[in-house]
Amino acid sequence: MSITSNLTYIRNQIPANVSLVCVSKFHPDETLMEAYQIGERVFGESKVQEMTGKYERLPKDIEWHFIGHLQSNKVKFIVPYVSLIHGVDSEKLIAEINRQAAKIGRKVNCLLQVHIATEETKFGFDEPELIQFFENGGLERYSNLQICGLMGMATFTDDKNQVKREFIHLKSIFDKLKVTFLSQNSEFKELSMGMSDDFLIAIACGSTMVRIGSSIFGTRQY
Ligand SMILES: *Cc1c(COP(=O)(O)O)cnc(C)c1O
C-alpha cells in the first residue's frame, strides 16, 4: 500500500471535527514529503533532535507536534518552533516550558498527559494531581504556556473493552476539568487520544485529535 492510499483510507474514517497528526517518527524526510505533497501539514515526532532536524530541512508551513516524553533539558530546542507539545506530564516540565517560552516571547501550546493505562512505564498526571494543579491556580501561574487540553495513551492490549474503558475515563476527566475549572476557557478543547490500532474507538469516545503513524507510513525501523 502506498502512503497516498493509506492516507485516503484513514482520512475517510476520520470525521471533520477530528484532526489528524501524521506520526512520522523514525521515517526519513522523503517519506514525510510524500504525505506533504498530498496536503498533510501536521506531523508528530517523539525525539527532540530528530524533530529539530526535520524542522530545519523541511517546508516551513509544517506544524510540528511533539508527542514523546520530553526531558526538561531539551525543552529549549523545540520551544522556538513547536506548534503543540502533547506529552506534558509534570509541573516541573510546565515550569521549564513556560520559562523558555517567556525568554523568546512565545506562548506555547501544550496538552497535559494523563496516565490512563495500566502500564507503569507510561507517563502522565493522575486525576487528583490535575485537580490539584488547577485548584492551585496552575493555569494563571504559567502565562507563556497555553493549555489546550489533554492527551492519553491506552494500555497496549488486544482487549478492546479495556481500551474503550480507558478512553471513556480520560474523556470523563476532560469533561470534569472543563466544567470545574475551564468553563470560560475556550482554548481548552482538545482531547488527543487514538493511534493506528485504536483511533476508531478513541473517536467514538470523544477524541478530537488522533495520532497515527504505522497505518500511514508502515512499520518503523528503530
Ligand atoms: C508512536 C506514537 C503514536 C503512533 O503510533 P502508531 O501505532 O504507529 O499509530 C501515537 N502516539 C504516540 C504518543 C506515539 O509515541
The ligand as a Gaussian input file, in Angstrom:
#p B3LYP/6-31G(d) Opt

LIG

0 1
 C        4.387000       6.391000      18.034000
 C        3.237000       7.063000      18.672000
 C        1.990000       7.133000      18.021000
 C        1.691000       6.449000      16.690000
 O        1.576000       5.082000      16.870000
 P        1.065000       4.124000      15.671000
 O        0.628000       2.902000      16.394000
 O        2.226000       3.910000      14.786000
 O       -0.054000       4.807000      15.013000
 C        0.987000       7.863000      18.635000
 N        1.168000       8.460000      19.820000
 C        2.348000       8.403000      20.490000
 C        2.470000       9.108000      21.772000
 C        3.404000       7.700000      19.934000
 O        4.566000       7.651000      20.600000

